[in-house]
Amino acid sequence: MLAKLKILEDIIDIVSVSSHHNMNEIEQSGAKMIISTIPLPNSKLPNVAVRSPMLDDQDILTIQQKVFELKEKEQERIELDYPAKDWEDAIRCAGKILYDTKTVTEQYVEEMVNSVKKHGPYIVVCKGMALPHADCSKGAIEEAASLVRLKTPIEFGSVYNDPVRYVIGMSIKSAESINQAIYDMMKIFGDENNMNKFDSLPDEQAVLDMVNSFQKQKI
């Protein structure tokens, strides 16, 4: 299979090769999709079931289609220079992107906002970046993230980390996932040089390419 996948090396990077018995490890590996020789109906990650490890032409085509579908969805989850009126509007923008791409329910978006109203700006986890999310029981359908770059930085009420320029909406289905997401985003946006790079990016594809480059470096 690995030899055959080299045909697609311009559009995919192989993160790991593992048995389906190690699904937890696979789902935490940074992979965005799984190519499997058996159906994986309970996988948290998008997946493609191929006919055999030899990968015939139809398998290659199916993998290509899935990759392009995922890339298109990822780009749809990025909005640049959104003119937010206040912190709630900024969070709702990030939540609406998740809702529009069918990864959360409307209830989840409301809970993203209500959580900050109840507990304060705890989601502003590093200078200039907020990570709004809600409990998975409140309507998380699929694990995903949206990225909103605000046109003008907004005050969230954080003493040390305001104003916020980047709002990363998270659809999270486990405590382990949210902890990993917070760690990963802090590693990226906690670096002022990285923030300056993101500030200069001209379009959604450029942002997606940079995020993917950090993931390839395993942050």
Phi, psi and chi 1 to 4 in degrees:
 res  aa     phi    psi   chi1   chi2   chi3   chi4
   1 MET       -  -42.5 -178.6 -175.8  -72.9      -
   2 LEU   -59.6  -40.3  -72.4  175.0      -      -
   3 ALA   -63.4  -42.4      -      -      -      -
   4 LYS   -66.6  -37.4  -76.5  -77.6 -169.7  174.5
   5 LEU   -67.1  -15.9  -74.5  174.4      -      -
   6 LYS   -62.0  -22.8  -73.9 -173.4  177.1 -179.9
   7 ILE   -60.1  -29.8  -61.6  171.8      -      -
   8 LEU  -104.5   17.4  -58.8  174.2      -      -
   9 GLU   -65.5  -15.2   61.9 -175.7    0.1      -
  10 ASP   -79.6  -12.5   58.9  -32.9      -      -
  11 ILE  -123.6  -11.5   62.2  170.3      -      -
  12 ILE  -134.0  152.8   65.8  171.6      -      -
  13 ASP  -121.2  132.2  -67.5  -61.7      -      -
  14 ILE   -83.7  116.5  -60.7  170.9      -      -
  15 VAL   -82.1  -45.3  175.5      -      -      -
  16 SER  -162.2  163.1   65.7      -      -      -
  17 VAL  -123.8  125.3  178.6      -      -      -
  18 SER  -155.0  167.6 -173.6      -      -      -
  19 SER   -81.1  153.1  163.6      -      -      -
  20 HIS   -65.7  -14.3   75.9  -79.8      -      -
  21 HIS   -69.1  -16.0  -63.1  -64.5      -      -
  22 ASN  -105.4   39.9  -61.0  -38.9      -      -
  23 MET   -59.2  -39.9  -77.4  -58.0  -63.5      -
  24 ASN   -59.9  -43.5  -73.1  -23.1      -      -
  25 GLU   -64.1  -41.8  176.0 -174.1  -34.3      -
  26 ILE   -63.8  -44.0  -65.7  170.0      -      -
  27 GLU   -69.1  -20.5  -70.4  169.6  -10.8      -
  28 GLN   -99.2    5.0  -64.4  -59.9  -40.9      -
  29 SER   -82.1   -9.8   68.6      -      -      -
  30 GLY    96.7   -0.6      -      -      -      -
  31 ALA   -67.1  147.2      -      -      -      -
  32 LYS  -105.2  -14.4  -65.8 -173.0  175.2 -179.5
  33 MET  -157.7  162.3   66.1  175.1  -77.1      -
  34 ILE  -121.8  134.9  -61.1  172.1      -      -
  35 ILE  -105.8  119.5  -59.5  169.9      -      -
  36 SER  -132.0  151.4  174.6      -      -      -
  37 THR   -88.8   -1.7   54.7      -      -      -
  38 ILE  -131.7  152.7   61.4  172.1      -      -
  39 PRO   -63.1  143.5  -21.1   33.7      -      -
  40 LEU  -128.2   70.3  -60.8  171.4      -      -
  41 PRO   -64.0  -22.9   25.1  -35.6      -      -
  42 ASN  -102.8    8.8  -61.8  -42.2      -      -
  43 SER   -69.3  140.6  171.2      -      -      -
  44 LYS   -77.2  -18.0  -66.0  178.5 -177.3  178.2
  45 LEU  -100.3  148.2  -67.7  173.9      -      -
  46 PRO   -56.4  144.6  -21.2   32.2      -      -
  47 ASN  -147.0  158.2   57.9   87.4      -      -
  48 VAL  -125.5  125.6  173.0      -      -      -
  49 ALA   -94.2  118.3      -      -      -      -
  50 VAL   -96.3  162.8  -63.9      -      -      -
  51 ARG   -74.8  -33.9  -55.5  178.9 -173.2 -164.9
  52 SER  -161.9  162.0   81.9      -      -      -
  53 PRO   -60.4  -16.6  -22.6   34.0      -      -
  54 MET   -75.9  -18.2  -62.8  -54.8  -65.9      -
  55 LEU    54.2   93.7  -60.5 -178.1      -      -
  56 ASP   -80.7 -178.8   61.2   21.8      -      -
  57 ASP   -59.9  -37.5  -70.1  -15.4      -      -
  58 GLN   -67.2  -38.1 -176.2   56.9   52.1      -
  59 ASP   -61.3  -45.5  -71.7  -31.6      -      -
  60 ILE   -60.5  -43.9  -66.0  -65.5      -      -
  61 LEU   -63.3  -42.7  178.4   59.1      -      -
  62 THR   -62.9  -42.0  -59.2      -      -      -
  63 ILE   -63.9  -44.2  -66.3  168.8      -      -
  64 GLN   -58.3  -46.2  -74.3  177.6  -42.8      -
  65 GLN   -61.7  -40.3  -69.7  172.9  -25.1      -
  66 LYS   -66.9  -41.5 -169.7   66.0  173.5 -179.7
  67 VAL   -61.5  -46.6  169.6      -      -      -
  68 PHE   -65.3  -36.5  -67.0  140.8      -      -
  69 GLU   -63.0  -45.0  174.9 -171.1  -34.3      -
  70 LEU   -66.4  -40.2  -68.3  175.1      -      -
  71 LYS   -64.9  -38.3  -73.4 -171.6  174.0 -176.2
  72 GLU   -65.1  -42.0 -176.3  175.5  -16.7      -
  73 LYS   -64.1  -41.2  -78.1 -174.1  176.6 -179.4
  74 GLU   -61.4  -41.5  -74.0 -178.3  -29.6      -
  75 GLN   -67.1  -33.8 -164.2  165.5  -28.2      -
  76 GLU   -66.7  -19.4  -72.5  174.9   -0.5      -
  77 ARG   -93.0   16.7  -65.0 -170.3 -173.6  119.0
  78 ILE  -120.7  131.3  -62.5  171.5      -      -
  79 GLU  -131.6  129.4  177.9  151.8   -9.7      -
  80 LEU  -108.5  139.0  -58.8 -176.1      -      -
  81 ASP    59.2   45.7  -57.8  -32.7      -      -
  82 TYR   -73.2  129.7  177.4   70.6      -      -
  83 PRO   -85.2   70.1   31.9  -35.6      -      -
  84 ALA   -65.3  140.5      -      -      -      -
  85 LYS   -79.1  -35.4  -63.4  178.9  -67.0 -175.7
  86 ASP  -161.6 -177.1   52.6   28.4      -      -
  87 TRP   -62.4  -36.0   67.2  -96.4      -      -
  88 GLU   -67.0  -42.2 -178.0  172.8  -20.0      -
  89 ASP   -61.4  -39.2 -175.2   27.5      -      -
  90 ALA   -64.0  -44.8      -      -      -      -
  91 ILE   -64.8  -41.6  -69.0  176.7      -      -
  92 ARG   -64.4  -33.1  -72.3 -170.2 -178.7  -79.5
  93 CYS   -63.4  -48.0  177.2      -      -      -
  94 ALA   -62.2  -39.4      -      -      -      -
  95 GLY   -69.4  -38.7      -      -      -      -
  96 LYS   -63.3  -36.8 -175.5  176.4 -175.0  -61.4
  97 ILE   -61.0  -44.2  -67.4  170.8      -      -
  98 LEU   -62.7  -42.0  -65.7  174.0      -      -
  99 TYR   -65.6  -45.0  173.9   73.5      -      -
 100 ASP   -64.4  -26.4  -72.5  -13.8      -      -
 101 THR   -98.6   15.8   53.3      -      -      -
 102 LYS    63.3   35.2  -62.3  178.3  173.4   57.3
 103 THR  -106.0  -12.8   60.1      -      -      -
 104 VAL  -143.3  165.1  -58.4      -      -      -
 105 THR   -92.5  172.1   63.7      -      -      -
 106 GLU   -61.3  -36.1  -73.8 -176.0  -68.7      -
 107 GLN   -59.5  -39.8  179.6 -167.4   12.3      -
 108 TYR   -61.3  -42.3 -170.0   92.7      -      -
 109 VAL   -61.8  -43.3  178.7      -      -      -
 110 GLU   -61.9  -39.4  -67.7  -57.7  -43.9      -
 111 GLU   -69.2  -30.6  -72.3  -61.5  -39.8      -
 112 MET   -58.8  -42.5  -69.3  170.2   72.4      -
 113 VAL   -74.1  -46.9  173.2      -      -      -
 114 ASN   -61.7  -32.6  -70.2  -21.7      -      -
 115 SER   -61.5  -39.6 -176.0      -      -      -
 116 VAL   -72.7  -37.4  176.4      -      -      -
 117 LYS   -62.3  -35.9  -71.1 -178.9  176.7  178.9
 118 LYS   -80.3  -41.1  -69.3  176.3 -176.0  177.1
 119 HIS  -112.9   -2.0  -54.8  -64.9      -      -
 120 GLY    85.5 -173.0      -      -      -      -
 121 PRO   -81.9   42.9   32.8  -37.5      -      -
 122 TYR   -64.5  -19.0   71.8   98.9      -      -
 123 ILE   -75.7  -11.5   61.2  168.0      -      -
 124 VAL   -83.3   84.4 -172.9      -      -      -
 125 VAL   -83.9  -16.2  -64.2      -      -      -
 126 CYS  -154.6  169.2   62.3      -      -      -
 127 LYS   -59.6  119.2 -168.0  169.0 -177.3   62.5
 128 GLY    86.9    2.4      -      -      -      -
 129 MET  -137.9  131.4 -167.8  -88.4  -76.0      -
 130 ALA  -117.2  146.7      -      -      -      -
 131 LEU  -126.8   71.2 -165.6   72.1      -      -
 132 PRO   -69.1  141.3   24.8  -33.5      -      -
 133 HIS  -159.6  177.5   56.1  -81.6      -      -
 134 ALA  -142.3  169.3      -      -      -      -
 135 ASP   -62.0  139.5 -172.3  -83.2      -      -
 136 CYS   -59.8  -26.6   61.8      -      -      -
 137 SER   -72.0   -9.4   65.5      -      -      -
 138 LYS   -92.4   10.4  -57.8  -59.5 -177.5 -179.9
 139 GLY   125.0   24.2      -      -      -      -
 140 ALA   -77.3  119.9      -      -      -      -
 141 ILE   -95.0  -43.2  -61.5  170.9      -      -
 142 GLU  -147.1  141.7  176.7 -175.0  -38.2      -
 143 GLU   -70.2  127.1  -67.5 -158.2  -15.4      -
 144 ALA  -163.4  170.5      -      -      -      -
 145 ALA  -137.9  148.6      -      -      -      -
 146 SER  -119.9  150.4   60.8      -      -      -
 147 LEU  -126.8  124.6 -174.2  152.1      -      -
 148 VAL  -120.8  121.5  178.9      -      -      -
 149 ARG   -97.4  120.7 -174.5  174.3   74.4 -170.1
 150 LEU   -80.5  142.9  -59.1  177.4      -      -
 151 LYS   -64.5  -41.3 -176.3  174.6 -176.7  179.0
 152 THR  -128.6  129.7  -56.7      -      -      -
 153 PRO   -55.2  144.3  -26.2   36.1      -      -
 154 ILE  -119.3  142.5  -67.0  -69.6      -      -
 155 GLU   -78.9  126.2  -60.9  -73.9  -29.5      -
 156 PHE  -103.9   -9.3  -87.1   60.1      -      -
 157 GLY    98.8   11.0      -      -      -      -
 158 SER   -86.0  124.3  172.5      -      -      -
 159 VAL   -61.3  -41.6  175.0      -      -      -
 160 TYR  -100.4  -24.2  -59.6  106.3      -      -
 161 ASN  -115.2   -0.6  -66.4  -35.5      -      -
 162 ASP   -73.4  158.7  -88.9  -13.1      -      -
 163 PRO   -82.3  160.8   31.9  -35.8      -      -
 164 VAL   -96.6  130.8  168.9      -      -      -
 165 ARG  -108.5  -29.7  179.3   79.7 -171.5  -82.2
 166 TYR  -119.7  130.7  -70.7   88.7      -      -
 167 VAL  -119.7  115.9 -178.3      -      -      -
 168 ILE  -107.3  101.5  -44.7  -63.8      -      -
 169 GLY   -77.5  133.7      -      -      -      -
 170 MET  -121.6  128.8  -58.8  -63.3  -61.0      -
 171 SER   -99.6  109.8  170.7      -      -      -
 172 ILE  -120.3  138.2  -64.0  -63.0      -      -
 173 LYS  -114.9    4.7  -59.4 -164.0   74.5  173.3
 174 SER  -159.6  154.8   72.0      -      -      -
 175 ALA   -62.5  -35.9      -      -      -      -
 176 GLU   -62.4  -40.0 -174.2  177.6   49.8      -
 177 SER   -66.7  -43.1  -67.1      -      -      -
 178 ILE   -67.2  -37.4 -173.9   58.5      -      -
 179 ASN   -63.6  -41.6  -70.3  -23.9      -      -
 180 GLN   -66.5  -40.5 -174.4   63.7   47.3      -
 181 ALA   -63.5  -43.1      -      -      -      -
 182 ILE   -61.6  -45.4  -69.0  173.2      -      -
 183 TYR   -60.2  -48.1  174.2   79.1      -      -
 184 ASP   -62.3  -45.5  -70.1  -12.7      -      -
 185 MET   -68.1  -35.7  -68.3  -59.1  101.8      -
 186 MET   -66.6  -35.4  -72.9 -176.0   70.0      -
 187 LYS   -64.9  -35.5  -70.5  -73.1  -74.0 -176.5
 188 ILE   -80.1  -58.5  -65.4  174.7      -      -
 189 PHE   -84.5   -9.3  -70.8   93.3      -      -
 190 GLY   -77.5   -6.7      -      -      -      -
 191 ASP  -100.0  116.7 -174.6  -43.0      -      -
 192 GLU   -60.4  -34.4 -173.0  175.2   -7.9      -
 193 ASN   -63.3  -40.3  -70.5  -30.8      -      -
 194 ASN   -64.7  -42.0  -68.3  -19.1      -      -
 195 MET   -59.1  -43.3  -71.0  -78.7  -89.8      -
 196 ASN   -63.0  -36.5  -69.3  -24.2      -      -
 197 LYS   -64.8  -45.5  -70.3  176.9 -177.2  177.4
 198 PHE   -62.2  -37.9  -84.3  105.4      -      -
 199 ASP   -59.6  -31.5  -73.6  -14.6      -      -
 200 SER   -90.7   -6.7   67.0      -      -      -
 201 LEU   -71.5  136.1  -64.7  176.3      -      -
 202 PRO   -84.8  -23.8   31.7  -36.1      -      -
 203 ASP  -152.9  174.8   54.3   40.1      -      -
 204 GLU   -62.3  -38.9  -68.9   81.8   -1.3      -
 205 GLN   -64.7  -38.9 -175.2   58.7   53.8      -
 206 ALA   -63.9  -39.0      -      -      -      -
 207 VAL   -64.8  -46.2  171.2      -      -      -
 208 LEU   -60.5  -41.8 -179.0   57.9      -      -
 209 ASP   -62.3  -39.6  -70.8  -16.7      -      -
 210 MET   -69.7  -43.0  179.7  164.1  -76.2      -
 211 VAL   -58.5  -45.1  170.4      -      -      -
 212 ASN   -63.4  -33.7  -72.2  -22.7      -      -
 213 SER   -66.3  -36.2   73.5      -      -      -
 214 PHE   -67.9  -39.6  -76.6  116.4      -      -
 215 GLN   -65.7  -36.4  -68.7  176.5  -24.9      -
 216 LYS   -65.8  -30.7  -71.4  175.9 -175.0  177.7
 217 GLN   -81.0    1.1  -63.1  166.4   25.0      -
 218 LYS    57.3   31.1  -61.1 -169.3 -179.1  -63.3
 219 ILE    47.0      -  -46.9 -178.2      -      -
